[in-house]
Amino acid sequence: MVIIRSGFHFIAGTAFGIYVAQNYNVPNIQKLINTGLLMAKHYEENYRKPKKSNKSDDIDNDDH
């Protein structure tokens, strides 16, 4: 009985998705995801903390 109920929900959801995709202007999810990832990458590159350098020139070694 559970298999029939699950199968019915799957088929009904698929039919509803096909109907909506054909009759309404559904946004392209993959394009939205790619745009979001591109914006996140741009934000990360612009606002990342600068790396600390371990050069001996930066450390004041007048005592040695």
C-alpha positions, 0 to 999 in steps of 0.5 A: 500500500505504501508503494502505491501511495509513494508512486502516486505522489511521485507521478502527481508531482512530476505531472504538476511540475511539467504543467507548471514548466510549460505554462508559467515563466519558471526561473532557471535555477542553475543560472541563479546558483551560478550567479550566486556563486560568482557573487560570493567569490567576488565578495570573498576576493574583495574583502579577504583579510591580507595574508601576514608575511613572515619576512625577517624585514618586517620584524624589528631585530635591532637587539641581535 
